[in-house]
Amino acid sequence: MKPGRRLAAVRQRLPDRRPRALVLVYHRVGQRNLDPWRLMVEPEIFSGHMETLARDWSPLSLAELVEGFSRRCLPEGAVAVTFDDGYADNLEVAAPILLEHGIPTTLFVATEPIDSGGSLWWDDLASLLLEPAELPTTLTLSSCEDRKWQIRPLSADQRWSAEDAPPPWEADPETRLRAFYEVWLALRALDVQTREAALQEIAEWADSTRPQSRTLLTWEQVREFASLPGFDLGAHTLTHPDLPSRSAEHARAEIARGADRLASQIGVQVEHFAYPFGSWSRSVARLVADLGFRAAYTTDGSAISWRSSPHALPRVPVEENDRGNFARMLTELSAR
């Protein structure tokens, strides 16, 4: 189907038992280096993805997709593209490719990291724990109740690479990558101030410094992104916490303050919300609904059906797929 084809032009009622749409989630587009979570898509691969969507699918904005979902009337092959977090390459690298192929997109922004600049904490952790070949053998963090981790050396043939390593949660227990994952889990559970203290502890233990280069958009760039045709912004909390592990009061404040900060910067209220880490619960979804968001998104990896909750709409992470695998995966998901 031609890119840019819109809902009114291709509206089609489909049998209730079939999924109706796919929402894809990306994070970064650029050249791979240290990327344990496999969030980076190389520009050539991303361009192939967008070419496939423009040629064979019906790309919609999230607003169009949710409108069609609410009316139970969507085009065949409905798909939307989203980005999470607010990396600078979303504007510098991804945006020209999206515009070339006429693909709408929504960027979900966690606002405090944009305010503070620099990089996101999980990227700093990867740099501190996965780059050095040699580190002290035991990491002890007072910020995590003196928990200890054994840190293995990396030989020349064990250096981490995007192609060779398993995802962190599947790493062998005796590897550096597994230790990284366990430290990441511990830090994810902390509040912002305690986590910052823990990262500083790790930097001092490693006899290193946290990365200084900025990898995130500035507010000026966020506004530039939102001004592009077919581009929109969504809320992603204030500090990117794991919402289900927080109190209801804390979770509500994170959701509301993040949206308010985004609205004050771009001048319009946002209607869509994405759960940090894709982590959600029914109680958190109720908070999102109570705060007036039209829709909210997980990363559950499935297609949207008429039975989907508007405040727990699934999205599909697609970073690791080359063009052939990408097309097959979308076809399989849409047919289930």
C-alpha positions in Angstrom: 0.0 0.0 0.0 1.2 3.5 -0.6 2.8 5.4 2.3 0.7 8.1 3.9 -2.6 6.4 3.1 -5.0 7.5 5.8 -7.7 5.9 7.8 -10.7 7.4 6.1 -9.4 6.3 2.7 -8.9 2.6 3.6 -11.4 2.0 6.4 -12.4 -1.7 6.4 -14.4 -3.7 9.0 -12.7 -7.0 9.8 -14.0 -10.1 11.6 -13.8 -9.7 15.4 -11.6 -12.7 16.0 -8.5 -11.3 14.2 -5.9 -8.8 15.4 -6.4 -5.3 14.0 -3.1 -3.5 14.2 0.6 -3.6 15.1 2.4 -0.9 17.0 6.2 -1.1 16.6 8.6 0.2 19.2 12.2 1.4 18.5 14.7 3.2 20.7 17.8 4.1 18.6 19.0 4.2 15.0 22.7 4.4 14.3 25.9 2.4 14.3 26.1 -0.4 16.9 28.8 -0.3 19.5 28.2 -1.1 23.2 24.5 -2.2 23.1 23.7 -5.0 25.5 20.0 -4.4 25.3 20.1 -4.4 21.5 18.3 -1.2 21.3 20.2 0.1 18.3 19.1 -0.5 14.7 21.6 0.3 11.9 20.3 3.0 9.5 20.3 0.6 6.5 18.2 -1.9 8.4 15.8 0.7 9.7 15.4 2.1 6.2 14.5 -1.4 5.0 11.9 -1.7 7.7 10.3 1.6 6.7 10.4 0.7 3.0 8.5 -2.5 3.9 5.9 -0.7 5.9 5.4 2.0 3.1 5.1 -0.7 0.4 3.1 -3.5 2.1 1.3 -2.1 5.1 -1.0 0.9 6.1 1.1 3.2 8.3 -1.0 5.3 10.6 -0.3 7.8 13.4 -1.2 6.7 16.9 -4.1 9.1 16.9 -5.5 7.5 13.7 -4.9 4.0 15.0 -6.6 4.7 18.3 -9.5 6.4 16.6 -10.0 3.4 14.4 -9.6 1.0 17.4 -12.3 2.9 19.3 -14.6 2.7 16.3 -13.7 -0.9 15.7 -12.8 0.0 12.1 -9.2 -0.2 10.9 -7.5 -0.7 7.5 -6.0 -4.0 6.6 -2.3 -4.0 7.6 -2.7 -1.1 10.1 0.7 -0.3 11.7 2.2 2.5 13.8 5.8 3.3 14.5 6.9 4.6 17.9 10.2 5.5 19.7 10.9 5.5 23.4 13.1 7.6 25.6 14.4 10.5 23.5 17.7 9.6 22.0 19.2 12.3 19.7 19.6 9.9 16.8 15.8 9.8 16.6 15.9 13.2 15.1 19.3 13.1 13.4 19.2 9.7 11.8 15.7 8.2 12.1 13.6 11.2 11.2 14.9 11.7 7.6 14.3 8.0 6.9 10.7 8.2 8.3 10.0 11.4 6.2 11.5 9.8 3.1 9.0 6.9 3.3 6.0 9.0 4.6 5.8 7.1 7.9 4.2 8.9 10.9 5.7 8.4 14.3 5.3 9.1 18.0 8.3 9.7 20.4 7.6 8.9 24.0 9.8 11.2 26.1 11.0 10.7 29.7 11.4 14.4 30.7 13.9 14.5 33.5 16.7 12.9 31.5 16.1 15.6 28.8 16.3 18.3 31.5 19.6 16.9 33.0 21.2 16.0 29.6 24.0 13.6 29.2 23.0 9.9 28.9 20.6 7.5 30.4 21.7 5.6 33.5 21.6 2.1 31.9 23.9 3.3 29.2 26.3 4.6 31.8 26.2 1.3 33.7 27.0 -0.6 30.5 30.0 1.6 29.8 31.3 1.2 33.4 30.8 -2.6 33.6 31.1 -4.0 30.1 33.8 -1.9 28.4 36.9 -2.5 30.6 38.7 -5.8 30.1 39.8 -5.8 33.7 37.9 -4.6 36.8 38.2 -5.3 40.5 36.9 -8.8 41.2 34.2 -7.9 43.7 31.6 -5.1 43.4 30.0 -4.1 46.7 27.3 -1.3 46.7 26.4 0.3 50.0 23.5 1.9 48.1 22.1 -1.6 47.6 22.5 -2.7 51.3 26.1 -3.9 50.7 25.1 -6.4 48.0 28.1 -8.0 46.3 28.7 -9.2 42.7 31.6 -11.2 41.3 33.0 -9.4 38.2 34.8 -11.7 35.8 37.7 -10.5 33.6 37.1 -10.4 29.8 39.7 -12.2 27.7 40.2 -11.1 24.1 37.8 -13.7 22.8 35.1 -12.9 25.3 34.8 -9.2 24.7 31.1 -8.2 24.5 29.6 -7.7 21.0 26.1 -7.2 19.8 26.3 -10.2 17.4 27.9 -12.7 19.8 26.4 -12.1 23.2 23.0 -13.4 24.4 20.6 -10.8 25.9 21.6 -10.0 29.4 18.7 -12.0 31.0 19.9 -15.1 29.2 23.6 -14.7 30.0 25.5 -17.5 31.7 25.6 -17.0 35.5 29.4 -17.0 35.5 29.8 -14.2 33.0 30.3 -10.4 33.2 27.1 -9.9 31.2 25.1 -11.7 33.8 26.6 -9.6 36.6 25.7 -6.5 34.6 22.1 -7.7 34.4 21.9 -8.4 38.1 23.3 -4.9 38.9 20.9 -3.4 36.4 18.0 -5.1 38.2 19.2 -3.8 41.6 19.6 -0.2 40.3 16.2 -0.2 38.5 14.5 -0.7 41.8 16.1 2.4 43.4 14.9 5.9 43.5 16.8 8.4 41.4 19.0 9.9 44.1 20.0 6.5 45.4 20.7 5.2 41.9 22.9 8.2 41.2 24.9 7.4 44.3 25.2 3.8 43.3 26.5 4.8 39.8 29.1 7.1 41.4 30.1 4.2 43.7 30.6 2.0 40.6 32.6 4.6 38.8 34.9 5.0 41.8 35.2 1.3 42.2 36.1 1.0 38.5 38.6 3.9 38.7 36.7 5.5 35.9 34.3 8.3 35.2 30.7 8.3 33.9 30.4 9.1 30.2 30.2 12.9 29.5 28.8 12.9 26.0 25.1 13.8 25.4 23.2 11.0 23.7 19.7 12.5 24.3 17.7 15.2 22.5 17.7 18.7 23.9 14.3 20.4 24.4 14.9 22.5 21.3 15.4 19.2 19.4 12.3 17.7 20.9 10.3 20.7 19.7 11.9 20.4 16.2 11.0 16.7 16.1 7.4 17.4 17.0 7.1 20.1 14.3 7.9 17.6 11.5 4.9 16.4 9.4 3.3 13.3 10.9 5.4 13.4 14.0 4.0 13.5 17.5 5.1 13.2 21.2 3.8 11.0 24.0 4.5 10.9 27.7 6.9 8.4 29.3 7.0 9.6 33.0 9.3 12.0 34.6 12.3 9.8 35.5 11.6 6.5 33.8 10.9 4.3 36.9 9.5 0.8 37.0 5.9 1.9 37.8 4.4 -1.3 39.3 7.2 -1.4 42.0 6.3 2.1 43.1 3.6 3.2 45.5 0.3 4.5 43.8 1.1 8.0 45.0 4.6 7.9 43.5 3.5 6.3 40.2 0.7 8.9 39.8 3.2 11.7 40.4 5.7 10.3 37.9 3.0 9.9 35.2 1.4 13.3 35.8 4.5 15.3 36.3 6.2 13.8 33.2 3.2 14.7 31.1 2.9 18.2 32.5 6.6 18.9 31.9 6.3 17.7 28.3 3.1 19.8 27.7 4.8 22.9 29.1 7.7 22.4 26.8 5.8 21.8 23.6 2.7 23.8 24.3 0.0 21.1 23.8 -1.4 18.3 26.1 -0.3 14.8 25.2 -2.8 12.0 24.9 -0.7 8.9 24.7 1.5 7.2 27.3 4.1 4.5 27.2 5.1 2.4 30.3 8.8 2.6 31.1 10.5 -0.8 30.5 7.1 -1.9 29.1 6.2 -2.7 32.7 2.6 -2.2 33.8 -0.1 -3.5 36.1 -3.9 -3.1 36.1 -3.6 -0.6 39.0 -1.1 1.5 37.1 -3.2 1.3 33.9 -6.1 2.7 36.0 -4.0 5.6 37.1 -3.1 6.4 33.5 -6.8 6.3 32.5 -7.8 8.4 35.5 -5.2 11.0 34.4 -7.0 11.4 31.1 -4.7 9.7 28.6 -6.5 8.4 25.6 -4.3 5.3 25.3 -1.2 3.7 26.8 1.3 1.2 25.5 3.2 -1.8 26.8 5.9 -3.8 25.0 4.1 -7.2 25.2 5.1 -8.1 21.7 1.7 -9.0 20.2 -0.9 -7.5 17.9 -3.8 -5.3 19.0 -7.2 -7.0 18.9 -10.6 -5.7 19.7 -10.3 -7.3 23.1 -7.2 -5.2 23.9 -7.5 -2.6 26.7 -7.0 1.0 25.4 -4.6 1.6 28.4 -2.6 -1.6 27.8 -2.2 -1.7 24.1 0.7 -4.1 23.1 3.7 -2.9 21.1 6.2 -5.1 19.3 10.0 -4.5 19.8 11.6 -5.0 16.4 15.2 -3.9 16.7 17.0 -7.1 15.9 15.2 -8.1 12.7 16.7 -7.7 9.3 14.4 -6.8 6.4 13.4 -10.4 5.6 12.8 -11.4 9.2 11.0 -8.1 9.8 8.4 -8.8 7.1 7.9 -12.4 8.2 7.4 -11.4 11.8 4.8 -8.7 11.0 2.9 -11.1 8.7 2.9 -13.8 11.4 1.8 -11.5 14.1 -1.0 -10.0 12.0 -2.3 -13.4 11.1 -2.6 -14.8 14.7 
